[in-house]
């Protein structure tokens, strides 16, 4: 099976690429094709919009590629996502796409376009302490649909997003249809007051109010609030779900950490 | 003329209140009524949601009050804005409401409810270097509709928002109708990548695409981007306007600074 790596947001660290290549080499079922675009750098991004879009569309159109694995997050896939998801070839529609965090813009657009998309660990996660297990979880899913890595309490059909990414999707051409979905959210490095504002925003959406339930993944590295906030992320999420009449379904094992489990959108 | 101060977001600093009282005392046309709620503190906020909403609704219902001046921004008016704007009395509808930044949630909701709302300096701005001039500009508008303080290039009907606040309004019950409006935006303390993501979000909205033109106020205290971003806020705003087919109308004199001019929504 051939898995192509592209970086629609920020530049992949070479040491992460080396570790993922070594990990893949321990298996005989996996051919990794790391697109050179992953190592480009143009300001904030892994190359210009044209370079990132070009590499992504190239691997999407390649019949020999079975899956596209987004190399890392950061910021920037939204700048090319609408173009990436337009006029998809049969080859593009036949692939699986895997990533999370900023790659959520692409997960949303590709899911909407009818592709199989999966929320899960990305190659750069291998640099986390214990990150090899996280990255192996994604490989196990892509290579053998190993259900051991799936988020353990999933009910179907699920969708999972970074909270800021979901907020930024609402009202755009990439906005996912969430009606009847199990919605999982996660966040990293946002203050409580920002989490509160984001929850105000997403739970004010008629689309989000149509979910079957909302579950809260990890919200990690929350900077200190000044003054002290006085509650926590679960209290915030519960409150806004309550206000909006959304079923709060408890915690979920996704997030910016090595525990980040697999969430295959809309699959059973 | 009686102007009531309430704090729907964060706590007003007592030294700001004293300076504004002193400034108002130099004029014989102004009675300031600083609601004690302005000095409450409950975690991040100037009192609980109930206390902030109660004080706001109290002054809105008061026939003796001509204008409501939001004491400062921060975060939190969104938590009470929908309730604040529901079932308005004739007394509430007859008043003028003035503020900016986080108070934009209330400006949006009250404008939508048919009230006269104005984007302009707030009492706590008096603590800025030269802030007395900014605060006097708001008083001059409230007391005598002094056109000298109006944003000099306004065309009508204008609306002005903090960019993050506008993004957070989209899709909620408070979302303003922007069709045909001159839209002014400003921002403070957001990284370039966040400004870029916010512009992606707002220009992806059909409502925002219906504006007559969009103008860019001050975006101040932009934290350093890592890696270096490579352009600036005007290039970002221009690009997203261009992508979305929105007329970019140039710079505007609003923002988190003492130059912040008066923008009376929808007035001529």
Interface residues (C-beta under 8 A of the other chain):
Chain A: X41 X42 X43 X44 X75 X76 X78 X79 X164 X167 X168 X170 X171 X172 X173 X174 X192 X193 X196 X197 X198 X200 X201 X204 X205 X206 X207 X225 X227 X228 X229 X230 X231
Chain B: X41 X42 X43 X44 X75 X76 X78 X79 X164 X167 X168 X170 X171 X172 X173 X174 X192 X193 X196 X197 X198 X200 X201 X204 X205 X206 X207 X225 X227 X228 X229 X230 X231
